[in-house]
Amino acid sequence: MQTEIVIISCPVCGATVDHAVRHNGFQAGGTSIGPSVIACPECGTWVGTNQSEWVEKSFLQRAWFVLQRLVWLIIGSVVVGGGMAIVTGTVAVESHWIDKSQQGTCVLTAFCAVSMLISAILVRNARREIRNSLERTRQSAVDHA
């Protein structure tokens, strides 16, 4: 996996304005949703961020945003949910909390529970990103009115 940190600097004074961490070209732990320009904290020059607000995104950009979240949901469910489910089932049998015949049900239940938790977290975060973007857009419209 290739990790790169992209520093966004002011073209006038060189101050660091923002940064993004990318894994194999995809922004990690962040989003493509945000203001398209931000003011440099040092000199006030407007600097492009390679982001855009939700209302500025095309249908395809919005679909890509949702698709990325679905892919992370599937990966997280399989890796984290599957791993936790196997460990839970094994520990439950080894600790004699359940007998061997119930291990499959225990594993499936743990997998579903972890997958639902991951789903809830990803949906909550995506909704927050979109809601914050819409609020920034609304506030900007009020400020310019």
Residue pairs with C-beta under 8 A, 6 or more apart in sequence:
1 23
1 24
2 23
2 24
2 25
3 21
3 22
3 23
3 28
4 21
4 22
5 19
5 20
5 21
5 22
6 19
6 20
6 21
6 22
7 16
7 19
8 16
8 17
8 18
8 19
8 20
8 47
8 48
8 49
8 50
9 15
9 16
9 17
9 47
10 16
10 17
10 40
10 42
10 43
10 45
10 47
11 45
11 47
12 40
12 43
12 45
13 40
13 42
13 43
13 45
15 40
15 41
15 42
15 43
17 38
17 40
17 41
17 47
17 49
18 38
18 47
18 49
20 27
20 30
20 50
21 27
21 28
21 29
21 30
22 28
26 68
31 51
31 65
31 129
32 50
32 51
32 52
32 61
32 65
33 51
33 52
33 53
33 54
33 57
33 65
33 129
33 130
33 132
33 133
34 49
34 51
34 52
34 53
34 133
35 49
35 51
35 53
35 136
36 48
36 49
36 51
36 52
36 53
36 56
37 46
37 47
37 48
37 49
38 46
38 47
38 49
39 45
39 46
39 47
40 46
40 47
52 61
53 133
53 134
53 136
53 137
54 62
54 130
54 133
54 134
54 137
55 133
55 134
55 137
57 65
65 126
66 126
69 122
69 123
69 126
72 122
73 118
73 119
73 122
76 118
76 122
77 111
77 114
77 115
77 118
77 119
80 114
80 118
81 110
81 111
81 112
81 114
81 115
81 118
82 111
84 110
84 111
84 114
85 107
85 108
85 109
85 110
85 111
85 114
86 107
88 106
88 107
88 110
89 103
89 104
89 106
89 107
89 110
90 103
91 97
92 98
92 102
92 103
92 106
93 99
93 100
93 103
93 106
98 106
